[in-house]
């Protein structure tokens, strides 16, 4: 069994849906097989050479990390849609798959293998699926700290400092949202901009007997990056930024306010307001139309983006982007791996597909193609096609592959 690194080229093709590049299940390799893991490095180096040769034109290099559980299922449909975009636009995408999470452990005995890291470093963008295993096995070596080691490793390595979580309620899916109809009628379309590599999550953590301490710190430079994106994003939206903090208690929050106020001078046409985290959590459910762009620190962003994720009615509709300071950004759905459903053709691939649209927009500057993908999703939903997580009443659900086919067909 060889460690699973695969290269695939998405180029202009006939106007028929193409099969996914995930044409074989990820193979497992014993942890002790270091020689096989070394072979992966050699094989991956050849793949990287091929990608660099192809990039002499307009080829975009993508490191594909399907991960665990439903990750490979939904990733296959995202790559299917990417092939349709390639056929429509004439832009070529060179994708190479690398193991991460439990798949990385099976392949190389590491949740974030060095081979995967090197492959991502040679790419223009990272398309990520999901990681994690069965709840009952979380203490086994394969799954213990799998998500932490994979995701925090990627964030630290590529300085993925600005996380974007858009949240909107699709009009044709209003009935699955937990919000009242009168709230939905006011419009729900917000963007949470979260600082991702600072704050208490990346601070010092100490436990000494009955004493524990977690350190939260920020610098002005760390705050400026998400704030700049928030202001720039607001210029293209409803021109409003809400900074969420706890400035009545925390010095770090007071620094966020100072930096935001200083930067606001460069954006006089943008409305800037401040809101405490406790009030913001309530308002994002009670009155989500109040918000346009929310900018906040790591932990508060974690809380708010998870609260916002319930608004559309399903995690299967929620994409995200993590923008890096080293020229490489990562795109992923926010849902979990649900390993018990893997391979059953029941997962909703829309979040993974919309994450691909974010990649086209932010990593490749392909705004019209990103909108093409988003419009295709809207058209398919408007026609009544539903996966199991978004069906209502007696509606008949379709499978993962059928949803991917339907969205890709709208693009061809």
DRENPA-948114 format. One record per residue (C-alpha): residue number from 1; x, y, z. Coordinates in nm, 4 decimals, m for minus. Layout:
% DRENPA-948114
NUM,X,Y,Z
...
% end
This chain:
% DRENPA-948114
1,0.0000,0.0000,0.0000
2,0.1399,0.3375,m0.0989
3,0.0789,0.6631,0.0808
4,m0.1973,0.8455,m0.1114
5,m0.0691,1.1492,m0.2942
6,m0.2441,1.2106,m0.6247
7,m0.2135,1.4778,m0.8873
8,m0.4944,1.5773,m1.1187
9,m0.5272,1.8427,m1.3858
10,m0.8595,2.0175,m1.4396
11,m0.8481,2.1674,m1.7880
12,m1.0968,2.2671,m2.0559
13,m1.3052,1.9587,m2.1315
14,m1.6158,1.8634,m2.3344
15,m1.9405,1.9968,m2.1954
16,m2.0293,1.6900,m1.9948
17,m1.9886,1.6448,m1.6203
18,m1.6492,1.5071,m1.5302
19,m1.5778,1.2453,m1.2706
20,m1.4047,1.3505,m0.9544
21,m1.0330,1.3114,m0.9090
22,m1.1058,1.1010,m0.6001
23,m1.1214,0.7823,m0.8053
24,m0.9947,0.5480,m0.5374
25,m1.0309,0.5262,m0.1610
26,m0.7459,0.6601,0.0474
27,m0.5105,0.3757,0.1230
28,m0.3785,0.3195,0.4728
29,m0.0136,0.2650,0.5637
30,0.1179,0.1182,0.8868
31,0.2573,0.3815,1.1188
32,0.5940,0.2051,1.1349
33,0.6450,0.2102,0.7589
34,0.8821,0.5063,0.7456
35,1.0242,0.3945,0.4117
36,0.6804,0.4160,0.2529
37,0.6330,0.7614,0.4001
38,0.9670,0.8551,0.2435
39,0.8397,0.7250,m0.0895
40,0.5454,0.9642,m0.0538
41,0.7894,1.2537,m0.0191
42,0.9675,1.1468,m0.3391
43,0.6424,1.0941,m0.5232
44,0.5096,1.4265,m0.3976
45,0.8228,1.6051,m0.5167
46,0.7578,1.4732,m0.8674
47,0.3995,1.5913,m0.8420
48,0.5191,1.9369,m0.7384
49,0.7530,1.9497,m1.0366
50,0.4647,1.8636,m1.2679
51,0.2502,2.1376,m1.1137
52,0.5273,2.3962,m1.1493
53,0.5749,2.3045,m1.5144
54,0.2042,2.3475,m1.5796
55,0.1946,2.6798,m1.3956
56,0.3866,2.8496,m1.6749
57,0.0463,2.9461,m1.8159
58,m0.2674,3.0217,m1.6182
59,m0.2642,2.7011,m1.4120
60,m0.3699,2.7378,m1.0490
61,m0.2105,2.4899,m0.8083
62,m0.4349,2.3564,m0.5317
63,m0.3375,2.1296,m0.2419
64,m0.6438,1.9142,m0.1752
65,m0.6790,1.7753,0.1780
66,m0.9980,1.5619,0.1854
67,m0.9334,1.4399,0.5394
68,m1.1660,1.2019,0.7214
69,m1.5280,1.0927,0.7343
70,m1.7464,1.2873,0.4929
71,m1.4495,1.4959,0.3804
72,m1.3598,1.2817,0.0781
73,m1.7285,1.2521,m0.0225
74,m1.7947,1.6261,m0.0392
75,m1.4487,1.7060,m0.1734
76,m1.5181,1.4879,m0.4766
77,m1.8173,1.7050,m0.5628
78,m1.6215,2.0285,m0.5146
79,m1.3590,1.9018,m0.7585
80,m1.6361,1.8072,m0.9975
81,m1.7631,2.1647,m0.9880
82,m1.4063,2.2940,m1.0243
83,m1.3772,2.0891,m1.3455
84,m1.6927,2.2568,m1.4729
85,m1.5460,2.5988,m1.3939
86,m1.2314,2.5012,m1.5819
87,m1.4349,2.3905,m1.8822
88,m1.6338,2.7127,m1.8806
89,m1.3492,2.9568,m1.8183
90,m1.0558,2.7866,m1.9856
91,m0.8471,2.8228,m1.6672
92,m0.6551,2.5120,m1.5653
93,m0.6359,2.3851,m1.2088
94,m0.3652,2.1403,m1.1001
95,m0.4796,1.9576,m0.7858
96,m0.2673,1.7295,m0.5687
97,m0.4186,1.5348,m0.2788
98,m0.2425,1.4900,0.0547
99,m0.3452,1.3107,0.3760
100,m0.4418,1.5032,0.6897
101,m0.5986,1.4121,1.0242
102,m0.6748,1.0437,1.0695
103,m0.5831,0.9828,0.7074
104,m0.2444,1.1403,0.7783
105,m0.2011,0.9147,1.0785
106,m0.2786,0.6060,0.8691
107,m0.0403,0.7227,0.5981
108,0.2585,0.8516,0.7960
109,0.1840,0.8277,1.1667
110,0.1217,1.2026,1.1914
111,m0.1965,1.4113,1.1795
112,m0.0136,1.6797,0.9799
113,0.2602,1.4923,0.7904
114,0.5692,1.6765,0.6736
115,0.4826,1.5600,0.3215
116,0.1443,1.7284,0.3428
117,0.3033,2.0467,0.4735
118,0.5536,2.0497,0.1864
119,0.2781,1.9878,m0.0672
120,0.0751,2.2784,0.0688
121,0.3809,2.5041,0.0594
122,0.4090,2.4392,m0.3135
123,0.0458,2.5258,m0.3845
124,m0.1394,2.8509,m0.4488
125,m0.4301,2.7556,m0.2201
126,m0.5448,2.4780,0.0133
127,m0.8864,2.3149,m0.0213
128,m0.9665,2.1335,0.3031
129,m1.2388,1.8783,0.3814
130,m1.2797,1.7718,0.7441
131,m1.0888,1.5828,1.0115
132,m1.1907,1.3747,1.3097
133,m1.3069,1.0254,1.3958
134,m1.5727,0.8440,1.5984
135,m1.6502,0.9973,1.9364
136,m1.5921,0.6648,2.1099
137,m1.2360,0.6509,1.9712
138,m1.1209,1.0031,2.0583
139,m0.8648,0.8753,2.3084
140,m0.6939,0.6389,2.0653
141,m0.3599,0.7500,1.9141
142,m0.5134,0.7886,1.5688
143,m0.7798,1.0346,1.6784
144,m0.6486,1.2002,1.9964
145,m0.5848,1.5699,1.9174
146,m0.6400,1.4999,1.5482
147,m0.8312,1.8229,1.4847
148,m0.5998,2.0325,1.7018
149,m0.2821,1.9015,1.5413
150,m0.4193,1.9325,1.1887
151,m0.5978,2.2669,1.1986
152,m0.3757,2.4568,1.4403
153,m0.0741,2.3179,1.2566
154,m0.2022,2.4554,0.9267
155,m0.2950,2.7903,1.0818
156,0.0457,2.8345,1.2397
157,0.2446,2.7122,0.9385
158,0.0704,2.9362,0.6870
159,m0.0140,3.2258,0.9188
160,m0.3851,3.1859,0.8475
161,m0.4663,3.4948,1.0491
162,m0.7976,3.6123,0.9005
163,m1.0956,3.3777,0.9078
164,m1.4113,3.4551,0.7091
165,m1.7477,3.3030,0.7934
166,m2.0315,3.4294,0.5717
167,m2.3823,3.3518,0.6957
168,m2.6994,3.4079,0.4959
169,m3.0471,3.2612,0.4795
170,m3.1396,3.1382,0.1323
171,m3.4960,3.2626,0.0611
172,m3.6043,2.9231,m0.0729
173,m3.4785,2.7584,0.2487
174,m3.6324,3.0057,0.4936
175,m3.8501,2.7323,0.6430
176,m3.5488,2.5404,0.7778
177,m3.4021,2.8425,0.9549
178,m3.4793,2.8640,1.3290
179,m3.5510,3.2353,1.2864
180,m3.9030,3.3782,1.2784
181,m4.0363,3.4763,0.9374
182,m4.0449,3.8465,1.0249
183,m3.6735,3.8375,1.1137
184,m3.5846,3.6621,0.7884
185,m3.7871,3.9135,0.5884
186,m3.5536,4.1901,0.7091
187,m3.2653,4.0096,0.5409
188,m2.9895,3.7922,0.6865
189,m2.6516,3.8335,0.5163
190,m2.3521,3.8907,0.7406
191,m1.9786,3.8205,0.7434
192,m1.7794,3.7336,1.0553
193,m1.4108,3.8299,1.0267
194,m1.2205,3.6491,1.3014
195,m0.8545,3.6859,1.3974
196,m0.7314,3.3281,1.3908
197,m0.3720,3.2932,1.5149
198,m0.3631,3.5062,1.8288
199,m0.5486,3.5559,2.1529
200,m0.6050,3.3027,2.4276
201,m0.6054,3.0008,2.1930
202,m0.2409,3.0652,2.1048
203,m0.1331,3.2023,2.4406
204,0.0457,3.0301,2.7249
205,m0.1543,2.7540,2.8985
206,m0.0477,2.6373,3.2435
207,m0.2051,2.3921,3.4871
208,m0.0345,2.3334,3.8226
209,m0.2451,2.1235,4.0539
210,m0.5529,2.3258,4.1477
211,m0.4248,2.6325,3.9626
212,m0.4654,2.7014,3.5910
213,m0.3838,3.0011,3.3732
214,m0.4514,3.0888,3.0084
215,m0.2893,3.3988,2.8619
216,m0.4610,3.6229,2.6076
217,m0.2433,3.8793,2.4346
218,m0.2524,4.0842,2.1154
219,m0.0327,4.3324,1.9328
220,m0.1547,4.6202,1.7204
221,m0.0077,4.4504,1.4123
222,m0.2123,4.1350,1.4771
223,m0.5299,4.3404,1.5040
224,m0.4655,4.5506,1.1943
225,m0.4844,4.2537,0.9555
226,m0.8421,4.1422,1.0284
227,m0.9545,4.5017,1.0726
228,m0.8199,4.6006,0.7313
229,m1.0024,4.3105,0.5679
230,m1.3220,4.3974,0.7567
231,m1.3136,4.7586,0.6359
232,m1.2315,4.6558,0.2785
233,m1.5091,4.3963,0.2773
234,m1.7592,4.6483,0.4128
235,m1.6804,4.8812,0.1200
236,m1.8273,4.6162,m0.1118
237,m2.1233,4.5365,0.1138
238,m2.3443,4.7608,0.3308
239,m2.0578,4.9782,0.4576
240,m2.0843,4.8873,0.8238
241,m1.8335,4.7236,1.0617
242,m1.9154,4.6058,1.4126
243,m1.6176,4.5373,1.6411
244,m1.7170,4.2814,1.9042
245,m1.5168,4.2813,2.2281
246,m1.5303,4.2973,2.6081
247,m1.3686,4.6378,2.6504
248,m1.5346,4.6966,2.9876
249,m1.3090,4.4232,3.1288
250,m1.0225,4.3292,2.8965
251,m0.7187,4.5364,2.8046
252,m0.6861,4.3413,2.4793
253,m1.0345,4.4569,2.3837
254,m0.9410,4.8161,2.4563
255,m0.6454,4.7740,2.2208
256,m0.8797,4.6382,1.9535
257,m1.0926,4.9521,1.9896
258,m0.7922,5.1828,1.9709
259,m0.6583,5.0162,1.6546
260,m1.0058,5.0097,1.4932
261,m1.0562,5.3791,1.5678
262,m0.7163,5.4701,1.4230
263,m0.7787,5.2705,1.1058
264,m1.1307,5.4078,1.0676
265,m0.9796,5.7417,0.9632
266,m0.8818,5.5729,0.6348
267,m1.2402,5.4563,0.5779
268,m1.4629,5.7590,0.6504
269,m1.7492,5.6168,0.4432
270,m1.7737,5.3071,0.6647
271,m1.9935,5.3123,0.9753
272,m1.8003,5.1776,1.2752
273,m1.9643,5.0592,1.5967
274,m1.8640,4.8551,1.9010
275,m2.0612,4.5854,2.0812
276,m1.9865,4.3658,2.3827
277,m1.9661,3.9935,2.3119
278,m2.2562,3.9037,2.5424
279,m2.4899,4.1460,2.3629
280,m2.3587,4.0424,2.0206
281,m2.4404,3.6757,2.0808
282,m2.7974,3.7749,2.1621
283,m2.8348,4.0198,1.8714
284,m2.6978,3.7789,1.6102
285,m2.9983,3.5565,1.6829
286,m3.2562,3.8196,1.7765
287,m3.1718,4.0803,1.5129
288,m2.9136,3.9451,1.2609
289,m3.0064,4.2068,0.9999
290,m2.8366,4.4626,1.2265
291,m2.4988,4.3273,1.1183
292,m2.3032,4.3608,0.7981
293,m1.9366,4.2837,0.8779
294,m1.8332,4.1716,1.2271
295,m1.4648,4.1967,1.3255
296,m1.3420,4.0313,1.6423
297,m1.0655,3.8429,1.8196
298,m1.0096,3.4672,1.8117
299,m1.2221,3.3292,2.0958
300,m1.5109,3.5736,2.0500
301,m1.5022,3.4978,1.6767
302,m1.5230,3.1271,1.7501
303,m1.8353,3.1857,1.9596
304,m2.0024,3.4277,1.7181
305,m1.9334,3.2322,1.4010
306,m2.0758,2.9174,1.5592
307,m2.3841,3.1113,1.6670
308,m2.4212,3.2508,1.3141
309,m2.3893,2.9030,1.1664
310,m2.7364,2.8061,1.2909
311,m2.9056,3.0885,1.0970
312,m2.9201,2.9177,0.7531
313,m3.0613,2.5999,0.9083
314,m2.7819,2.3551,0.8262
315,m2.4033,2.3379,0.8585
316,m2.4097,2.1826,0.5129
317,m2.4606,2.5323,0.3706
318,m2.1755,2.7072,0.5566
319,m1.8395,2.7720,0.3867
320,m1.5354,2.9433,0.5335
321,m1.2012,3.0888,0.4322
322,m0.8800,3.1371,0.6298
323,m0.6581,3.3944,0.4608
324,m0.2848,3.3534,0.5070
325,m0.0050,3.6032,0.5454
326,0.2365,3.3895,0.3441
327,0.0473,3.3971,0.0163
328,m0.1419,3.0703,0.0766
329,m0.4999,3.0596,0.2077
330,m0.7238,2.7689,0.3106
331,m1.0904,2.7026,0.2338
332,m1.3159,2.4568,0.4171
333,m1.6755,2.3831,0.5174
334,m1.7435,2.4382,0.8859
335,m1.9237,2.1089,0.9514
336,m1.7698,1.8035,1.1155
337,m1.6505,1.4773,0.9657
338,m1.9507,1.2573,1.0668
339,m1.7543,0.9345,1.0082
340,m2.0620,0.7178,1.0576
341,m2.2081,0.8603,0.7341
342,m1.8944,0.8380,0.5199
343,m1.9406,0.6688,0.1852
344,m2.3218,0.6536,0.2119
345,m2.3868,0.9294,m0.0460
346,m2.5921,1.1326,0.2012
347,m2.3693,1.4331,0.2805
348,m2.4583,1.7806,0.1592
349,m2.1626,1.9039,m0.0538
350,m2.2848,2.2646,m0.0837
351,m2.0633,2.4035,0.1945
352,m1.7555,2.2463,0.0335
353,m1.8607,2.3778,m0.3077
354,m1.9210,2.7294,m0.1719
355,m1.5796,2.7123,m0.0027
356,m1.4380,2.6443,m0.3494
357,m1.6128,2.9596,m0.4701
358,m1.4400,3.1549,m0.1915
359,m1.1087,3.0104,m0.3107
360,m1.1765,3.1315,m0.6638
361,m1.2581,3.4790,m0.5297
362,m0.9859,3.5359,m0.2702
363,m0.6897,3.3253,m0.3863
364,m0.7285,3.3529,m0.7630
365,m0.9158,3.6804,m0.8098
366,m1.1763,3.5000,m1.0234
367,m1.4827,3.6950,m0.9102
368,m1.7037,3.6081,m1.2082
369,m1.6249,3.2372,m1.1709
370,m1.6914,3.2507,m0.7954
371,m2.0267,3.4141,m0.8642
372,m2.0912,3.1481,m1.1285
373,m2.0575,2.8748,m0.8667
374,m2.2705,3.0607,m0.6117
375,m2.5403,3.1263,m0.8723
376,m2.5387,2.7583,m0.9708
377,m2.6013,2.6611,m0.6073
378,m2.8872,2.9109,m0.5838
379,m3.0426,2.7842,m0.9090
380,m3.0312,2.4222,m0.7960
381,m3.1911,2.5083,m0.4621
382,m3.4545,2.7211,m0.6383
383,m3.5471,2.4167,m0.8463
384,m3.6210,2.2231,m0.5282
385,m3.3226,1.9894,m0.5164
386,m3.2347,1.9049,m0.1572
387,m2.9940,1.6833,0.0342
388,m3.1271,1.5151,0.3456
389,m3.0193,1.7880,0.5878
390,m3.2328,2.0551,0.4183
391,m3.5465,1.8662,0.3154
392,m3.8818,1.9789,0.4499
393,m4.1920,1.7681,0.4914
394,m4.2373,1.5127,0.2157
395,m3.9571,1.6428,m0.0070
396,m3.7435,1.3624,m0.1474
397,m3.3717,1.4073,m0.0778
398,m3.1012,1.3502,m0.3364
399,m2.7532,1.2147,m0.2715
400,m2.4150,1.3810,m0.2486
401,m2.3149,1.2894,m0.6033
402,m2.6479,1.3946,m0.7538
403,m2.6220,1.7359,m0.5889
404,m2.2691,1.7787,m0.7198
405,m2.3794,1.6754,m1.0683
406,m2.6708,1.9194,m1.0645
407,m2.4544,2.2154,m0.9591
408,m2.1788,2.1300,m1.2088
409,m2.4355,2.1011,m1.4889
410,m2.5525,2.4577,m1.4219
411,m2.1974,2.5764,m1.4887
412,m2.1169,2.3776,m1.8062
% end
